[in-house]
Structures are given as structure tokens and as C-alpha cells.
Amino acid sequence: MHARHPWRTHLLLGFLLAAFLAVVPAAQQFGPPPAQTEAVQPLKFQYMGPASAGRFSAVVGIPGDTTTYYAGAASGGIWKTIDSGKTFEPIFDDMPVQAIGALAIAPTDPNTIWAGTGEAW
């Protein structure tokens, strides 16, 4: 049978050679597994903000300024940070209304802050 169809033998040998050539570089490419790295530690809660503010019900930042934010507290007052939340300063303590439910920056002046007092719930 091989004498009548020598091309079958050549085809089989060619197929085996192609399979061998495809497997050898792939085995060399991957090599030994990489060394184990330490597991990533889960994120932990970190309190930020003034200790006396309680729960914030509204937060707003100045567009384009990554360091200045205003936070309105449900228990009262508006707090300002100019150092990305490292320190806060109260800026609403002299107003007769305390609970803050919403904050907005005036689009024409980033120094003007609108405060919605009270909470919906």
C-alpha cells in the first residue's frame, strides 16, 4: 500500500513534523511558572473629615480643582477642604439653619456655594 501511495507517507511525516515544530517553541515560550507574589491586602476603611461633622449628606468639588471640596453634614454645617480632605474648616457655623441636604457650585463663580438645607428623609 505504501509503494502505491508514497505521498501518504510524506503527508504523515510532514504532519508530524509540523505538529512537533508547533509544540516545541510553545513549551519553551512559557517556561517555568512565575514566582508567587504576595496576596493583595483588602482595602480598609479610613475615616476622613472633621470628627464633629457626623454623616455627610452632600459633597461637591470645584471642576478642574482636585484639592478643593465642600461637604454638607446632615447634623449641620458645611465644611471646606483645600488639601484633598486632609483637613477641613467649618464655613457655615454662623447660619441659623444647620442640616444640609444638597450643595452646588455656582457655574459662574467657584467661590459661590449654594446650599440646600434640610433632608428629604
N, C-alpha and C positions, 0 to 999 in steps of 0.2 A: 504494500500500500504506500509506503514511503517512497519507493522507487518511482511510482507513477505520479505522485503529487509532492515533489520536493518543496514546493512553495509552502506547504503546510508546516513543515519542519522549520523553515526560515521564519514563517509568521509567528510560530510559537516561541522560537528563540528571541525574535525581535520584541514580542510582547513581554517576555520575562525580563529582558534587558531593560526595557523602558520602565517596567514596574520597579526594578532594583534601583535604577538611577533616580527615580522619583522619591523613593523611600530614604535612601542614604543621606541626601542633603537635608531632608526634613528632620531626621533624627539628629544630625549634627547641629542644626539651627537652634533647636530648643535646649539642648544640653541639660545639665542638672537643674533641679528646681531652685528658685531663688531662696536666699536665706529668709527665715521667718522674721518679720518686723513686729514691734510691739503693737498690741491692740490699741486702737484709738479710744481714748477715755471719753465717756459720755459727757455732754455739756452739763454744767452745774448752774443753778440759779444764782444770780448775783444781784443784790438789791442796789438800785440806783435811784437817786433822787433825794430830796430832803426828808429826813426822818419824820418830821411832823406833818407831812403832806397827806399821808394816807393813800387812798386809791386815786389814781389819775383817771379822769373821765374824758379828757380831751388833750390831744397833743398836736402841735403844729410847728413846722420848721420853715425857715426862710428859703425859698427856692435859690439854689446856687450856693448857699452857705451851709456847709456841713458841720458847723460848730454851734450855731445858734438855734435853740428850740425853746418853745413855751409849753408849759404843762399846766392844765387846769385840774384842780383837785375837787373831787366830789364832796369832800368835807370842807372845802373852802379855799379860795385863793388861787392866784396864778403865779407860777414860778418860772424864772428865766435862767437858762444856762448859756454861756458863751464859750464853754470849753468842752463841748460834746457830752455833757452830762456828768462831768467830774464834780462840779459844784453848781448849786442853784441859789438864786436870790429871789425872795418874795417881792412881787411888784404890784400886788392888788390888796394889801392888808388894810389900806385906809378907805376902802369902799364899803358901803352899807350892805351889799349883797355878797354872800360868800360862795355858795355852791356853784361850780362851773360845769356846764353841760356841753359846751362847744367853744371852739376857738377858731379864728381865721385871721390871716394876714391880709391887710389891705393891698390890693394889686398895684396901687399907685405909690404906696409908701410902706416899706417893710418895717418901719418903726411904729406903725399904727396897727394895733391888735384889737380885733373885735371879739368880745366875749359874750356867749350866750349863757345866761345864769339859770340855775335850776337843772334838774334832771328829768328825763321823760318817765322814768320808772320811780 
